[in-house]
Amino acid sequence: EVHIHNLATRDTIEEYILYLLHEKLNMFQAVLGDVDAVLARLSMDRSFEQAIADIVLDSASPDEAKARLDSLAAQVDAARDAGRGAELIDRILG
């Protein structure tokens, strides 16, 4: 088990950045649910981060990158919805 501690001095840019990071992570989790579970349901031959990097680096234009990122977002939505369905079934069946 690994514990990571972020230390920042009050009223500094570091404190504000950590605040924003936590807010974004909380928002992401509220929208998607358990992030690890959603990403685990994605059938990918590489990490999620690598998939995003490949899209950004390999796209010929901003429009192509947007289309490919939209496709990846649709896959994440489908994985999230599949997880919600599985959770509902688990609750119904006890």
C-alpha positions as CSV (number, residue, x, y, z in Angstrom):
1,E,0.0,0.0,0.0
2,V,1.3,3.4,-1.0
3,H,0.3,6.7,0.7
4,I,0.9,10.0,-1.1
5,H,0.9,13.2,0.8
6,N,0.7,16.6,-0.9
7,L,2.0,19.4,1.3
8,A,1.4,23.1,0.5
9,T,1.7,26.3,2.3
10,R,-1.5,28.2,2.9
11,D,-2.3,31.0,0.5
12,T,0.2,29.9,-2.2
13,I,-0.2,28.9,-5.7
14,E,0.6,25.3,-4.7
15,E,-2.4,25.3,-2.3
16,Y,-4.6,26.6,-5.1
17,I,-3.4,24.0,-7.6
18,L,-4.0,21.2,-5.1
19,Y,-7.5,22.6,-4.5
20,L,-8.2,22.6,-8.2
21,L,-6.8,19.1,-8.6
22,H,-9.0,17.7,-5.9
23,E,-12.1,19.5,-7.2
24,K,-11.5,18.1,-10.7
25,L,-11.0,14.6,-9.4
26,N,-14.1,14.8,-7.3
27,M,-16.1,16.1,-10.3
28,F,-14.7,13.4,-12.5
29,Q,-15.7,10.7,-9.9
30,A,-19.2,12.2,-9.5
31,V,-19.7,12.1,-13.3
32,L,-18.1,8.7,-14.0
33,G,-18.4,6.9,-10.7
34,D,-15.5,4.8,-9.5
35,V,-12.8,5.8,-12.0
36,D,-10.7,2.6,-11.6
37,A,-13.7,0.4,-12.2
38,V,-14.7,2.3,-15.3
39,L,-11.2,2.2,-16.8
40,A,-10.9,-1.5,-15.9
41,R,-14.0,-2.2,-18.0
42,L,-12.5,-0.5,-21.1
43,S,-11.1,-3.1,-23.5
44,M,-7.8,-1.4,-24.4
45,D,-4.4,-2.8,-25.3
46,R,-2.7,0.2,-23.7
47,S,-3.2,2.5,-20.7
48,F,-5.9,5.2,-20.8
49,E,-3.1,7.9,-20.6
50,Q,-1.3,6.3,-23.5
51,A,-4.5,6.2,-25.6
52,I,-4.9,10.0,-25.1
53,A,-1.3,10.7,-25.8
54,D,-1.5,8.6,-29.1
55,I,-4.6,10.5,-30.1
56,V,-3.0,13.9,-29.5
57,L,0.4,13.0,-31.1
58,D,-0.9,10.9,-34.1
59,S,-3.8,13.1,-35.3
60,A,-3.3,15.0,-38.5
61,S,-5.5,17.9,-37.5
62,P,-7.3,19.3,-34.5
63,D,-10.6,18.1,-36.0
64,E,-9.3,14.5,-36.2
65,A,-8.0,14.7,-32.6
66,K,-11.4,15.9,-31.5
67,A,-13.2,13.1,-33.3
68,R,-10.9,10.5,-31.9
69,L,-11.2,11.9,-28.4
70,D,-15.0,11.9,-28.8
71,S,-14.8,8.3,-29.7
72,L,-12.7,7.5,-26.6
73,A,-15.2,9.4,-24.5
74,A,-18.1,7.3,-25.9
75,Q,-16.1,4.2,-24.9
76,V,-15.7,5.5,-21.4
77,D,-19.5,6.3,-21.3
78,A,-20.3,2.8,-22.4
79,A,-18.0,1.3,-19.8
80,R,-19.5,3.6,-17.1
81,D,-23.1,2.6,-18.2
82,A,-22.1,-1.1,-18.2
83,G,-20.8,-0.7,-14.6
84,R,-24.0,1.0,-13.5
85,G,-26.0,-1.8,-15.0
86,A,-23.9,-4.4,-13.2
87,E,-24.3,-2.5,-9.9
88,L,-28.1,-2.3,-10.4
89,I,-28.3,-6.1,-11.0
90,D,-26.1,-6.7,-7.9
91,R,-28.5,-4.6,-5.8
92,I,-31.6,-6.3,-7.2
93,L,-30.2,-9.8,-6.8
94,G,-28.8,-9.0,-3.4
